[in-house]
């Protein structure tokens, strides 16, 4: 069996070819561009994303030894990828980390709309979700809405280009319009946001047993009719890919977003509205997910600020400073859109607190890496679940310094998987289940397990929270 899987991230498109043993045989990557034409905006050229997918898939197919049994696709979620009646874009995709609709979120928060919606939907709206984007477009660009027929996600857009079928996966459709109790779009939720007019824009939801359609696109080096499977969107596919598929298991994606997520078969939302609840794509299971708005980009920013050439250099520099960075606390909320998990604040901003002449570059590096690790612990705390281990993946998982620090800060054993591309691995599994090529979810291959070391991180975590609340209250 040979399989090609696509994982279309925000800044990188990946395609992976799997051999008969299910091992990664060929990997192709293409960088993509996020444009920011105005402060707080984040957009992508939808056709450029598609062209990058075509190029990656063609490269992988050319490197495979035999015919391809199926193609599976996962992609970045949320945002708003509008297409017209002809299936073509009516403008650039507005991404999950776009902040233009922050004022709508603030108004809905003040009016209590978000809290009421959360207890029906399980997801806390932020500026990059479709409800906020559509509300903004109606006020500021109604002409684009008039030309649009469907509000897709990235995965739905790629599936439509591959197969001609305009639809989204149930995980992509989970937020913000799906009722947790029914698994279907809710007229009550649309009404809460004054978006009844947007109902015709919502795409068909694909059920778990209806994920496949025949390939119709040309130029990929594959024969027409090859089965194409739309996997759950990237955070859910990644959970499957690292083997977090039973209630209580947890994983963190160390990517553009830091997404900490816990599998559950019984959604318990608690009193505090926080995070997202999305269908995992496996029967009866959901994810309580806490995707931050700032993650791996903070590492890149810190490298640039400190004159370092590679993220590994930041980790090595951080090891020269002690735990706690001599009293220096870093709040890693650098996104222009603020933060969405585990708390919602479109105006949250980053800060170094406690800085003095005594601090050096290594203290700054240590504080940055500790601040990001504290966010992961904060998200685990918000989930109200205490897992026995934490699986990590994404580009940041290549750093042994960071993964060891995450183990120490969270107090959990941290497992790193052997696969380079966990999202694509999840798509491979979902595709195999959908086509009958796999009878069950296979056990993941674990590359390394890191046990936590004793340290002062309970106290340092409490200090991190106190500093954050002090900064927020003093704005």
Buried (B, 14 or more C-beta within 10 A) or exposed (E): BBBBBBBBBBBBBBBBBBBEEBEBBBBBBBEBEBEBEEEBBBBBBBEBBBBBBBBBBBBBBEEBEEEBBBBBBBBBBBBBBBBBEEBEBBBBBBBBBBBBBBBBBBEBBEEEBBBBBBEBBBBBBBBBBBBBBBBBBBEEEEEBBEBBBBBBBBBBBBBBBBBEBBBBBBBBBBBBBBBBEEEEBBEEBBEBBBBEEBEEBBBEBBEBEEBBBBBBBEEBBBEEEBBBBBBBBBBBBBBBBBBBBEBBBBBBBBBBBBBBBBBBEEEEBEEEBBBBBBBBBBEEBBBBBBBBBBBBBBBEBBBEEBEBEEBBBBBBBBBEBEBBBBBBBBBBBBBBBBBBBBBBBBEBBBBBBBBEEEBEBBBBBBBBBBBBBBBBBBBBBBBBBEBEBBBBBBBBBBBEBBBBBBBBBBBBBBBBBEBBBBBBBBBBBBBBBBBEBBEEBEEBEEEEEBEBEEBEBEEBBEBBBEBBEEBBEEE
